[in-house]
Amino acid sequence: MRLQDALFNWLQIRLVSEGRPGDGAAMETQQFFMQILEEDHKLSQVGFRIEDEEYYIVHYIAEGQPREQRFDRELADQLLAEINANPKYNDSPIPLQGSVKTGCGNAGEETGEGGGAE
């Protein structure tokens, strides 16, 4: 899997995990993509932040250097919106707006899983 694809997939499922904290499948999938980032792409300290109303910034360490990748917020938020809109996956809808924290650091710090520090 290309790095850009792995980062985007991780970001999308991270947003789902934060928007649906009781969703065990989302948490497992997030851990799967973090494993790809760490093992296949040798990244550490993966996290994200909101740049503005249009973009998320995924930040990470690669080859000892801090790096960033920008992703469109509308595209990244789409998976959570689709899950919330589907009654099959949603007993009680969780609103997309305000469901994601803006100080989004590393997965390990906020969720208790591995992944390094922000």
N, CA, C and O atoms as a MOPAC input file, in Angstrom:
PM7 MOZYME 1SCF
protein

 N      0.84600 1    -1.18000 1     0.00000 1
 C      0.00000 1     0.00000 1     0.00000 1
 C      0.89100 1     1.24200 1     0.00000 1
 O      1.85100 1     1.33700 1     0.76500 1
 N      0.55400 1     2.18500 1    -0.86800 1
 C      1.32300 1     3.42900 1    -0.92100 1
 C      1.18700 1     4.19800 1     0.39200 1
 O      0.16000 1     4.11700 1     1.06600 1
 N      2.22800 1     4.94200 1     0.74500 1
 C      2.21900 1     5.70000 1     1.99300 1
 C      1.03800 1     6.65800 1     2.04800 1
 O      0.34700 1     6.71500 1     3.06600 1
 N      0.79100 1     7.40300 1     0.99700 1
 C     -0.30100 1     8.37300 1     1.01000 1
 C     -1.64100 1     7.67900 1     1.25900 1
 O     -2.47900 1     8.20500 1     1.99200 1
 N     -1.85000 1     6.52100 1     0.66600 1
 C     -3.09100 1     5.77500 1     0.87600 1
 C     -3.19600 1     5.28100 1     2.31700 1
 O     -4.26000 1     5.36400 1     2.93100 1
 N     -2.10300 1     4.77200 1     2.84800 1
 C     -2.10900 1     4.28000 1     4.22700 1
 C     -2.37500 1     5.41400 1     5.21200 1
 O     -3.11700 1     5.23400 1     6.17800 1
 N     -1.77800 1     6.57100 1     4.97600 1
 C     -2.01700 1     7.72600 1     5.84500 1
 C     -3.47400 1     8.16500 1     5.78500 1
 O     -4.08200 1     8.44700 1     6.81800 1
 N     -4.03800 1     8.22400 1     4.58000 1
 C     -5.42700 1     8.64700 1     4.43600 1
 C     -6.37300 1     7.63400 1     5.09400 1
 O     -7.31000 1     8.02400 1     5.79000 1
 N     -6.13200 1     6.35000 1     4.87800 1
 C     -6.97200 1     5.32200 1     5.49900 1
 C     -6.88900 1     5.39200 1     7.01300 1
 O     -7.90100 1     5.27600 1     7.70300 1
 N     -5.66900 1     5.58500 1     7.53400 1
 C     -5.50800 1     5.72300 1     8.98100 1
 C     -6.28200 1     6.94100 1     9.49000 1
 O     -6.97100 1     6.85800 1    10.50600 1
 N     -6.16900 1     8.07100 1     8.78700 1
 C     -6.86700 1     9.28800 1     9.20100 1
 C     -8.37500 1     9.07300 1     9.21900 1
 O     -9.04000 1     9.43100 1    10.19100 1
 N     -8.91700 1     8.49400 1     8.15800 1
 C    -10.36000 1     8.26600 1     8.10600 1
 C    -10.84000 1     7.39900 1     9.26800 1
 O    -11.82300 1     7.73200 1     9.93000 1
 N    -10.15600 1     6.30300 1     9.51200 1
 C    -10.61200 1     5.40900 1    10.57600 1
 C    -10.33200 1     6.01000 1    11.95000 1
 O    -11.05100 1     5.71500 1    12.90500 1
 N     -9.31500 1     6.83600 1    12.06700 1
 C     -9.06100 1     7.54600 1    13.32100 1
 C    -10.22000 1     8.48900 1    13.62400 1
 O    -10.67000 1     8.57900 1    14.76700 1
 N    -10.70400 1     9.19300 1    12.59900 1
 C    -11.85400 1    10.07800 1    12.78400 1
 C    -13.08900 1     9.28600 1    13.19200 1
 O    -13.86600 1     9.74000 1    14.03200 1
 N    -13.27700 1     8.10400 1    12.60700 1
 C    -14.39600 1     7.23800 1    12.98800 1
 C    -14.23500 1     6.78600 1    14.44000 1
 O    -15.20500 1     6.79300 1    15.19800 1
 N    -13.02800 1     6.39700 1    14.83100 1
 C    -12.78200 1     5.93800 1    16.20100 1
 C    -13.07700 1     7.03400 1    17.21700 1
 O    -13.64600 1     6.76500 1    18.27500 1
 N    -12.69700 1     8.26000 1    16.90200 1
 C    -12.96400 1     9.36700 1    17.82100 1
 C    -14.44000 1     9.75500 1    17.81600 1
 O    -14.98900 1    10.13300 1    18.85100 1
 N    -15.07800 1     9.66300 1    16.65600 1
 C    -16.48600 1    10.01600 1    16.56400 1
 C    -17.41100 1     8.95100 1    17.11700 1
 O    -18.56400 1     9.23400 1    17.44600 1
 N    -16.91000 1     7.71700 1    17.22200 1
 C    -17.69400 1     6.58400 1    17.70600 1
 C    -16.84400 1     5.78900 1    18.70800 1
 O    -16.40000 1     4.68200 1    18.40400 1
 N    -16.62300 1     6.34900 1    19.89000 1
 C    -15.69000 1     5.72400 1    20.83800 1
 C    -16.05200 1     4.29800 1    21.25200 1
 O    -15.17900 1     3.56300 1    21.71400 1
 N    -17.29400 1     3.89200 1    21.10200 1
 C    -17.68500 1     2.53100 1    21.46100 1
 C    -17.58600 1     1.54400 1    20.31200 1
 O    -17.97500 1     0.38700 1    20.46600 1
 N    -17.08200 1     1.96400 1    19.18100 1
 C    -17.00800 1     1.12900 1    17.98300 1
 C    -15.71800 1     0.31500 1    17.99300 1
 O    -14.66900 1     0.80100 1    17.57000 1
 N    -15.79600 1    -0.90400 1    18.46900 1
 C    -14.62600 1    -1.76500 1    18.57000 1
 C    -14.00300 1    -2.10000 1    17.22700 1
 O    -12.78100 1    -2.20200 1    17.11700 1
 N    -14.83100 1    -2.27300 1    16.20600 1
 C    -14.31200 1    -2.57900 1    14.86600 1
 C    -13.48500 1    -1.41200 1    14.33700 1
 O    -12.45300 1    -1.62000 1    13.69800 1
 N    -13.93200 1    -0.19400 1    14.59800 1
 C    -13.17400 1     0.98300 1    14.15500 1
 C    -11.82100 1     1.03300 1    14.86300 1
 O    -10.80800 1     1.34800 1    14.23900 1
 N    -11.79900 1     0.73100 1    16.13900 1
 C    -10.54200 1     0.75100 1    16.89600 1
 C     -9.58500 1    -0.31300 1    16.36400 1
 O     -8.39300 1    -0.04900 1    16.20500 1
 N    -10.09300 1    -1.50000 1    16.09000 1
 C     -9.24500 1    -2.56600 1    15.54200 1
 C     -8.68800 1    -2.17700 1    14.17000 1
 O     -7.52200 1    -2.43400 1    13.87100 1
 N     -9.52500 1    -1.55900 1    13.34800 1
 C     -9.08500 1    -1.14700 1    12.01700 1
 C     -8.04600 1    -0.04000 1    12.12100 1
 O     -7.08300 1    -0.01600 1    11.35400 1
 N     -8.23400 1     0.86800 1    13.06000 1
 C     -7.24300 1     1.92500 1    13.27700 1
 C     -5.90100 1     1.31300 1    13.67400 1
 O     -4.85700 1     1.73900 1    13.17800 1
 N     -5.91900 1     0.33700 1    14.54700 1
 C     -4.68600 1    -0.33100 1    14.95700 1
 C     -4.03300 1    -1.04200 1    13.77400 1
 O     -2.80700 1    -1.06000 1    13.66400 1
 N     -4.83600 1    -1.62300 1    12.89400 1
 C     -4.31900 1    -2.28600 1    11.70200 1
 C     -3.56700 1    -1.28700 1    10.81400 1
 O     -2.45200 1    -1.56700 1    10.37300 1
 N     -4.16900 1    -0.13600 1    10.55500 1
 C     -3.49400 1     0.85300 1     9.70600 1
 C     -2.27600 1     1.45600 1    10.39600 1
 O     -1.29500 1     1.79200 1     9.73300 1
 N     -2.32500 1     1.59600 1    11.71600 1
 C     -1.14100 1     2.08100 1    12.43100 1
 C     -0.00600 1     1.07200 1    12.28800 1
 O      1.15100 1     1.46100 1    12.13000 1
 N     -0.32400 1    -0.20100 1    12.34000 1
 C      0.67900 1    -1.24400 1    12.16000 1
 C      1.31100 1    -1.15300 1    10.76600 1
 O      2.52600 1    -1.29600 1    10.62600 1
 N      0.49500 1    -0.91800 1     9.74600 1
 C      1.02700 1    -0.74100 1     8.39000 1
 C      1.98200 1     0.44500 1     8.35100 1
 O      3.06700 1     0.35400 1     7.77800 1
 N      1.58000 1     1.55200 1     8.95600 1
 C      2.43100 1     2.74500 1     8.95400 1
 C      3.74300 1     2.49800 1     9.67900 1
 O      4.80300 1     2.92000 1     9.21700 1
 N      3.67200 1     1.81700 1    10.81000 1
 C      4.88000 1     1.57100 1    11.60300 1
 C      5.77600 1     0.50400 1    10.98200 1
 O      6.98900 1     0.69100 1    10.89700 1
 N      5.19900 1    -0.60200 1    10.55100 1
 C      6.00700 1    -1.72700 1    10.07700 1
 C      6.39800 1    -1.61600 1     8.60400 1
 O      7.56000 1    -1.82700 1     8.25500 1
 N      5.45000 1    -1.29200 1     7.75000 1
 C      5.73600 1    -1.24400 1     6.31200 1
 C      6.42700 1     0.05300 1     5.89600 1
 O      7.29900 1     0.05100 1     5.02700 1
 N      6.03000 1     1.16100 1     6.52500 1
 C      6.56700 1     2.46300 1     6.11800 1
 C      7.55400 1     3.04300 1     7.13400 1
 O      8.12400 1     4.11000 1     6.91000 1
 N      7.75200 1     2.33300 1     8.25300 1
 C      8.73700 1     2.72700 1     9.27100 1
 C      8.48200 1     4.12700 1     9.83500 1
 O      9.42000 1     4.89100 1    10.06100 1
 N      7.19900 1     4.46000 1    10.06100 1
 C      6.84600 1     5.75600 1    10.62700 1
 C      6.69800 1     5.63800 1    12.13600 1
 O      6.43400 1     4.56000 1    12.67100 1
 N      6.87200 1     6.75300 1    12.80100 1
 C      6.60600 1     6.83100 1    14.23600 1
 C      5.92600 1     8.16100 1    14.52100 1
 O      5.87800 1     9.04100 1    13.66200 1
 N      5.41000 1     8.29700 1    15.70800 1
 C      4.78200 1     9.51800 1    16.19200 1
 C      3.72800 1    10.05700 1    15.21600 1
 O      3.70800 1    11.24500 1    14.89600 1
 N      2.86800 1     9.17100 1    14.76100 1
 C      1.82500 1     9.55300 1    13.81700 1
 C      0.67700 1    10.21600 1    14.57400 1
 O      0.20600 1     9.69900 1    15.58700 1
 N      0.24500 1    11.34100 1    14.08200 1
 C     -0.87700 1    12.06400 1    14.66500 1
 C     -1.47700 1    12.97600 1    13.61200 1
 O     -1.05300 1    12.97000 1    12.45600 1
 N     -2.46300 1    13.75600 1    14.01800 1
 C     -3.02700 1    14.70800 1    13.06300 1
 C     -3.55400 1    15.92000 1    13.79600 1
 O     -3.76200 1    15.91300 1    15.00900 1
 N     -3.76300 1    16.96500 1    13.00700 1
 C     -4.36200 1    18.18000 1    13.53500 1
 C     -5.22800 1    18.79200 1    12.43500 1
 O     -5.09200 1    18.46500 1    11.25600 1
 N     -6.10600 1    19.67500 1    12.84800 1
 C     -6.92400 1    20.40100 1    11.88900 1
 C     -6.15400 1    21.64600 1    11.49000 1
 O     -5.78700 1    22.45700 1    12.34200 1
 N     -5.91000 1    21.79800 1    10.19900 1
 C     -5.20400 1    22.99000 1     9.71700 1
 C     -6.16300 1    24.17200 1     9.60700 1
 O     -5.87300 1    25.26400 1    10.09400 1
 N     -7.29300 1    23.94800 1     8.97100 1
 C     -8.31500 1    24.96600 1     8.79000 1
 C     -9.60800 1    24.24600 1     8.42800 1
 O     -9.70900 1    23.03400 1     8.61900 1
 N    -10.58100 1    24.95500 1     7.91800 1
 C    -11.86300 1    24.31800 1     7.59600 1
 C    -11.77700 1    23.37900 1     6.40000 1
 O    -12.71500 1    22.62600 1     6.13700 1
 N    -10.66500 1    23.41400 1     5.67200 1
 C    -10.55100 1    22.59400 1     4.47000 1
 C     -9.60700 1    21.40800 1     4.60000 1
 O     -9.72400 1    20.45300 1     3.83200 1
 N     -8.67500 1    21.43900 1     5.54600 1
 C     -7.63700 1    20.40800 1     5.56000 1
 C     -7.31900 1    19.87800 1     6.95800 1
 O     -7.37800 1    20.59800 1     7.95400 1
 N     -6.97800 1    18.58300 1     6.98700 1
 C     -6.30600 1    17.95700 1     8.12300 1
 C     -4.84100 1    17.82700 1     7.74300 1
 O     -4.50700 1    17.65600 1     6.57100 1
 N     -3.97300 1    17.90900 1     8.73400 1
 C     -2.55400 1    17.64900 1     8.53900 1
 C     -2.20600 1    16.39100 1     9.33700 1
 O     -2.39100 1    16.35400 1    10.55300 1
 N     -1.70600 1    15.36700 1     8.65400 1
 C     -1.18100 1    14.19100 1     9.33100 1
 C      0.31900 1    14.41800 1     9.47300 1
 O      1.01700 1    14.67100 1     8.49200 1
 N      0.79900 1    14.32400 1    10.70200 1
 C      2.22200 1    14.53400 1    10.94800 1
 C      2.82700 1    13.24500 1    11.48200 1
 O      2.16000 1    12.46200 1    12.15800 1
 N      4.09400 1    13.04100 1    11.16900 1
 C      4.76200 1    11.79700 1    11.53000 1
 C      6.27100 1    11.97800 1    11.40200 1
 O      6.75000 1    12.97900 1    10.86900 1
 N      7.00800 1    10.99100 1    11.90200 1
 C      8.46100 1    10.94700 1    11.76600 1
 C      8.79500 1     9.81600 1    10.79900 1
 O      8.36400 1     8.67800 1    10.98300 1
 N      9.57200 1    10.14600 1     9.76600 1
 C     10.04700 1     9.16400 1     8.79000 1
 C     11.53600 1     9.38000 1     8.59600 1
 O     11.97900 1    10.49300 1     8.31500 1
 N     12.30300 1     8.31600 1     8.74600 1
 C     13.75600 1     8.38100 1     8.60500 1
 C     14.35300 1     9.46200 1     9.50500 1
 O     15.28300 1    10.16900 1     9.11600 1
 N     13.80300 1     9.57500 1    10.71000 1
 C     14.30700 1    10.51800 1    11.69200 1
 C     13.90600 1    11.96800 1    11.45600 1
 O     14.32600 1    12.85100 1    12.20400 1
 N     13.10900 1    12.22400 1    10.43900 1
 C     12.72300 1    13.59300 1    10.09400 1
 C     11.21000 1    13.79100 1    10.24700 1
 O     10.42400 1    12.93100 1     9.85000 1
 N     10.81100 1    14.92500 1    10.82300 1
 C      9.37500 1    15.21600 1    10.88100 1
 C      8.84000 1    15.52200 1     9.48200 1
 O      9.46700 1    16.23400 1     8.69800 1
 N      7.67900 1    14.97000 1     9.19800 1
 C      7.04600 1    15.17800 1     7.89200 1
 C      5.55400 1    15.40700 1     8.10200 1
 O      5.00000 1    15.07800 1     9.15100 1
 N      4.92400 1    15.97000 1     7.09500 1
 C      3.49300 1    16.22600 1     7.14000 1
 C      2.86600 1    15.92500 1     5.78600 1
 O      3.50600 1    16.03200 1     4.74000 1
 N      1.60800 1    15.54900 1     5.84000 1
 C      0.82100 1    15.31700 1     4.62000 1
 C     -0.54100 1    15.95800 1     4.84400 1
 O     -1.15900 1    15.74600 1     5.88700 1
 N     -1.00800 1    16.72800 1     3.89100 1
 C     -2.29000 1    17.42400 1     4.01000 1
 C     -3.38000 1    16.63300 1     3.28600 1
 O     -3.17300 1    16.12500 1     2.18400 1
 N     -4.56100 1    16.54100 1     3.94100 1
 C     -5.69200 1    15.83100 1     3.36200 1
 C     -6.94900 1    16.68500 1     3.45200 1
 O     -7.16100 1    17.39700 1     4.43400 1
 N     -7.76900 1    16.60600 1     2.42900 1
 C     -9.02400 1    17.32800 1     2.36400 1
 C     -9.95900 1    16.84900 1     3.47600 1
 O    -10.18800 1    15.64900 1     3.62300 1
 N    -10.49500 1    17.78600 1     4.25500 1
 C    -11.35100 1    17.41000 1     5.38300 1
 C    -12.64700 1    16.76700 1     4.93400 1
 O    -13.10500 1    15.80200 1     5.54700 1
 N    -13.24300 1    17.28500 1     3.87700 1
 C    -14.51800 1    16.73000 1     3.41500 1
 C    -14.36300 1    15.26100 1     3.02700 1
 O    -15.20800 1    14.43400 1     3.37200 1
 N    -13.28900 1    14.93600 1     2.31300 1
 C    -13.04300 1    13.54300 1     1.93000 1
 C    -12.72900 1    12.67700 1     3.14600 1
 O    -13.21600 1    11.55100 1     3.25100 1
 N    -11.92200 1    13.19700 1     4.05900 1
 C    -11.54400 1    12.42000 1     5.24100 1
 C    -12.73800 1    12.17500 1     6.15700 1
 O    -12.83800 1    11.11000 1     6.76600 1
 N    -13.64700 1    13.14600 1     6.26200 1
 C    -14.81700 1    13.01800 1     7.13000 1
 C    -15.92000 1    12.15200 1     6.51700 1
 O    -16.87900 1    11.79800 1     7.20300 1
 N    -15.79300 1    11.81400 1     5.25200 1
 C    -16.85100 1    11.11500 1     4.53300 1
 C    -17.18500 1     9.75100 1     5.13100 1
 O    -18.36000 1     9.39500 1     5.21600 1
 N    -16.19000 1     8.98700 1     5.54300 1
 C    -16.45300 1     7.65300 1     6.09200 1
 C    -17.30100 1     7.74100 1     7.35900 1
 O    -18.27200 1     6.99900 1     7.50300 1
 N    -16.94900 1     8.63200 1     8.26900 1
 C    -17.72700 1     8.79500 1     9.49600 1
 C    -19.14500 1     9.23000 1     9.17200 1
 O    -20.09600 1     8.71800 1     9.76200 1
 N    -19.30300 1    10.16200 1     8.24800 1
 C    -20.64600 1    10.63100 1     7.87200 1
 C    -21.47700 1     9.48700 1     7.29700 1
 O    -22.65800 1     9.35400 1     7.61600 1
 N    -20.86200 1     8.66000 1     6.44900 1
 C    -21.58500 1     7.53600 1     5.85400 1
 C    -21.97600 1     6.50000 1     6.90000 1
 O    -23.08300 1     5.96200 1     6.86000 1
 N    -21.08700 1     6.22400 1     7.82000 1
 C    -21.40200 1     5.26500 1     8.89100 1
 C    -22.54000 1     5.80700 1     9.75700 1
 O    -23.48000 1     5.08000 1    10.07800 1
 N    -22.45400 1     7.07600 1    10.13100 1
 C    -23.50200 1     7.66900 1    10.96500 1
 C    -24.84600 1     7.72400 1    10.25600 1
 O    -25.88900 1     7.67400 1    10.90800 1
 N    -24.83800 1     7.82500 1     8.93200 1
 C    -26.08300 1     7.91100 1     8.17000 1
 C    -26.70300 1     6.54100 1     7.89900 1
 O    -27.85000 1     6.46000 1     7.45800 1
 N    -25.96200 1     5.46900 1     8.15800 1
 C    -26.44100 1     4.12700 1     7.85500 1
 C    -27.02800 1     3.49300 1     9.11200 1
 O    -26.28900 1     3.19600 1    10.05000 1
 N    -28.34400 1     3.28000 1     9.14800 1
 C    -28.97700 1     2.70800 1    10.34300 1
 C    -28.40000 1     1.34600 1    10.73800 1
 O    -28.43600 1     0.97600 1    11.91100 1
 N    -27.87600 1     0.60800 1     9.77600 1
 C    -27.30000 1    -0.70400 1    10.06800 1
 C    -26.16500 1    -0.60700 1    11.09300 1
 O    -25.98500 1    -1.50500 1    11.91600 1
 N    -25.40200 1     0.49000 1    11.03500 1
 C    -24.24500 1     0.65400 1    11.91800 1
 C    -24.49500 1     1.64400 1    13.03300 1
 O    -23.57900 1     1.96900 1    13.78900 1
 N    -25.70200 1     2.12200 1    13.14800 1
 C    -25.89500 1     3.27400 1    13.99900 1
 C    -27.20900 1     3.22000 1    14.76000 1
 O    -28.26200 1     3.55000 1    14.21400 1
 N    -27.15200 1     2.80300 1    16.02300 1
 C    -28.34300 1     2.81100 1    16.85600 1
 C    -28.72500 1     4.22900 1    17.26100 1
 O    -29.90600 1     4.57500 1    17.30100 1
 N    -27.71800 1     5.04900 1    17.56000 1
 C    -27.96600 1     6.44800 1    17.90800 1
 C    -26.92900 1     7.30200 1    17.19700 1
 O    -25.73900 1     7.22000 1    17.50000 1
 N    -27.37400 1     8.12000 1    16.25300 1
 C    -26.44100 1     8.90300 1    15.45100 1
 C    -25.54300 1     9.79000 1    16.29700 1
 O    -25.97600 1    10.39300 1    17.27900 1
 N    -24.29700 1     9.85100 1    15.89400 1
 C    -23.31800 1    10.73400 1    16.52200 1
 C    -23.05700 1    11.83100 1    15.50400 1
 O    -22.60100 1    11.53700 1    14.39900 1
 N    -23.33200 1    13.08500 1    15.84000 1
 C    -23.14600 1    14.13500 1    14.84900 1
 C    -21.69400 1    14.28700 1    14.43100 1
 O    -20.78500 1    14.19700 1    15.25600 1
 N    -21.48700 1    14.52000 1    13.13500 1
 C    -20.14200 1    14.70900 1    12.61300 1
 C    -19.53800 1    15.98400 1    13.16200 1
 O    -18.38800 1    15.98200 1    13.60100 1
 N    -20.28800 1    17.06800 1    13.14500 1
 C    -19.76600 1    18.35300 1    13.59500 1
 C    -19.47800 1    18.28500 1    15.08800 1
 O    -20.35700 1    17.93000 1    15.87400 1
 N    -18.26800 1    18.61900 1    15.48100 1
 C    -17.88800 1    18.63100 1    16.88100 1
 C    -17.55100 1    17.28000 1    17.45600 1
 O    -17.25600 1    17.17700 1    18.64700 1
 N    -17.58600 1    16.22900 1    16.63700 1
 C    -17.32200 1    14.90200 1    17.17000 1
 C    -15.84000 1    14.58300 1    17.23900 1
 O    -15.44300 1    13.62000 1    17.89600 1
 N    -15.01800 1    15.37800 1    16.56900 1
 C    -13.58900 1    15.12600 1    16.52800 1
 C    -12.86800 1    16.23100 1    17.27400 1
 O    -13.13200 1    17.41200 1    17.05000 1
 N    -11.96700 1    15.85600 1    18.15500 1
 C    -11.19300 1    16.82800 1    18.91100 1
 C    -10.23100 1    17.57400 1    17.99400 1
 O     -9.70400 1    17.00400 1    17.03800 1
 N    -10.00800 1    18.84500 1    18.28900 1
 C     -9.09500 1    19.60900 1    17.44200 1
 C     -7.65000 1    19.42200 1    17.85000 1
 O     -6.76600 1    19.63500 1    17.02000 1
 N     -7.36400 1    19.04200 1    19.06200 1
 C     -5.98700 1    18.83500 1    19.49400 1
 C     -5.58300 1    17.39400 1    19.29900 1
 O     -5.17200 1    16.73000 1    20.25100 1
 N     -5.68900 1    16.91200 1    18.11500 1
 C     -5.52500 1    15.49600 1    17.81800 1
 C     -4.06000 1    15.11600 1    17.79300 1
 O     -3.35500 1    15.37900 1    16.81900 1
 N     -3.61600 1    14.50600 1    18.84800 1
 C     -2.23500 1    14.04800 1    18.90700 1
 C     -2.15300 1    12.61200 1    18.48800 1
 O     -2.93400 1    12.13600 1    17.66500 1
 N     -1.22700 1    11.95100 1    19.04600 1
 C     -0.94800 1    10.56900 1    18.69500 1
 C     -1.98600 1     9.63800 1    19.28900 1
 O     -2.52300 1     9.88200 1    20.36900 1
 N     -2.25200 1     8.58600 1    18.57300 1
 C     -3.25100 1     7.61000 1    18.99600 1
 C     -2.91900 1     7.02400 1    20.35400 1
 O     -3.83300 1     6.78200 1    21.14300 1
 N     -1.67000 1     6.78800 1    20.65700 1
 C     -1.26800 1     6.18400 1    21.92300 1
 C     -1.58900 1     7.06900 1    23.10400 1
 O     -1.98200 1     6.56400 1    24.15600 1
 N     -1.43700 1     8.35100 1    22.96900 1
 C     -1.69400 1     9.26000 1    24.08200 1
 C     -3.16800 1     9.38500 1    24.37700 1
 O     -3.55700 1     9.47000 1    25.54100 1
 N     -4.00000 1     9.39800 1    23.34800 1
 C     -5.40300 1     9.66100 1    23.57000 1
 C     -6.23800 1     8.40000 1    23.73400 1
 O     -7.27400 1     8.44800 1    24.39700 1
 N     -5.83200 1     7.28900 1    23.16500 1
 C     -6.67500 1     6.10200 1    23.19700 1
 C     -6.05900 1     4.94200 1    23.95500 1
 O     -6.69600 1     3.90200 1    24.12300 1
 N     -4.82800 1     5.10700 1    24.41300 1
 C     -4.17900 1     4.04200 1    25.13300 1
 C     -3.54500 1     2.99000 1    24.26200 1
 O     -3.09900 1     1.95900 1    24.76600 1
 N     -3.49200 1     3.22800 1    22.93800 1
 C     -2.82200 1     2.26300 1    22.06900 1
 C     -1.43300 1     2.77200 1    21.72500 1
 O     -1.06700 1     3.89300 1    22.07900 1
 N     -0.66300 1     1.94400 1    21.03400 1
 C      0.69200 1     2.32300 1    20.66700 1
 C      0.72100 1     3.32900 1    19.55100 1
 O     -0.30500 1     3.62500 1    18.93900 1
 N      1.92300 1     3.86700 1    19.27800 1
 C      2.05000 1     4.76400 1    18.16400 1
 C      2.95700 1     5.92500 1    18.42100 1
 O      3.10800 1     6.76800 1    17.53600 1
 N      3.57400 1     6.02800 1    19.57900 1
 C      4.54000 1     7.09000 1    19.81900 1
 C      3.87000 1     8.32200 1    20.38600 1
 O      2.67300 1     8.32400 1    20.67100 1
 N      4.66800 1     9.37600 1    20.54500 1
 C      4.18500 1    10.62200 1    21.12000 1
 C      4.03800 1    11.66200 1    20.03900 1
 O      4.64500 1    11.55600 1    18.97400 1
 N      3.23100 1    12.66600 1    20.31400 1
 C      3.02400 1    13.73000 1    19.32800 1
 C      4.24900 1    14.58900 1    19.19900 1
 O      4.25900 1    15.53700 1    18.41300 1

